[in-house]
């Protein structure tokens, strides 16, 4: 039965022991020993982080992993484009909501101004009627 380190090692290096040896700067024999036995704790953690794609190990992220530009989680996957699209959508929503609120305030102010002008014009018309 494969250990967690072996599973993560295969996920990262896909049984390419030479690439792993080059990556860590050790001999092939050392990689074989690590894979079959007990690797140093720092190597275990490093391979775990590489396999998980820099996600934390606590819930809800414990079952998530990053593969290229995709984030895989128990119910599916999401791409980096989707994440960026959501951020852009939220920004647009906030901006447009603010503009709409400002427009409503401006319309209220304009209506109040028009009503004042109409009242003043009515007063002036009455004064003119008395003068003439």
N, C-alpha and C positions, 0 to 999 in steps of 0.2 A: 504494500500500500504506500502510495506516494505521500511524502510529508508536504506541509504547506510550502516550505522552501523549495522543494523540487517542483511543485506545481507552478509556483511563481517564476522559478528559473526557466522552466520550459515556456511559459507564457512570454517571457522577455527575450530569451535567446533561442528558443525553438531547437534545442539539442545541438546548437552550434557552439561546441565547447571551445573551439579556437577563437571565435568572436568574443566569448566571455573572457577567455584568458587575455586577449588583447585589451579588452575593455578595462579589466581590473589590473592589468600589468603584472600578472603572475603566470606561472607555467601551467601547461595542460594538466600535469599531474596534480597540481594544487586544486584546479577546478574539479577534477575527478574526485579527489578526496572530499571537497566541499559538498559535491552533489551526493556522494554515497554516505557521507558521515555527518559530522557536526560542524558547519561553517561558523566562523566568528560572528558574534552578535551584530556587529556593525554591517557585515555583508548581508546577513539575514534581513536587517531593516532596510538596507539600501535596495536589495532586490524586491522586497515587498513594496516599497515606495514606487519603484520603477513599474512593477506589475500593476499597481493600483492607479498609476497616473497622477500621483500627488494628492490624492483625496485622503481625508482623515479616516481613522479606523473606527470611529464611533458612529452610532446610529444617527441619522438614516443613511450615512454614506458607506457603511461597512460592506454593503453588497454592490456598490458602484465601482466602475473602473473607466478609465479613459483609454480610448484606442484611436490614435491619430487625431482627427477632429471631431470624433463622436464620444459622447458620454453614455455608457451603457448602465442601466439600472434595472432592477427586477421586473418592472412592467414595460420596458421598452428601451428606446435610445433617443437621444436628441443630438443634433449636430451643432457645431459652433455657429453656423448661420442662423439656426433657429433661436439660439440664445441672443445673438445680436439683433435679430428681427424683433424679438420681444422687447428688448431695451429700446429700440428705435420706436416701436409702437407705443410704449409707455411714455416716452418723451413727447411724441406727437400728441398723445391724448392730453397730457398735462398742459402743453403749450396751447392747444386749441381750446381747451376748457377755459384757460385764463383769458384768451382772446374773446371768447364768447361772453364771459362775465364782464369784461371791459366794455364790450359792445352794448350789452344790456344797460350798464350804468350810463354810458354815453347817450343812449336813446332816451333814458329817463330824464337826463339833464336837458337834452334837446327839447323834449316835450314840455318840461317845466318852463324853459326859456320861451317857447312858442306861446304857451298859455299866458305868461307875463306880458309878452309883446301884444297879444290880443287884448288883454285887459287894459293896458296902457293906451292902445289905439281906440278902444271903446271910450275911455275917459276923455281922450283928446277929441273924439267925434262929438261927445256931449258938450264939451266946452265950446267947440266951434259952433255947435248949434245954438248956444246961448248968445254968442257974439254976433252971429249973422242974423 
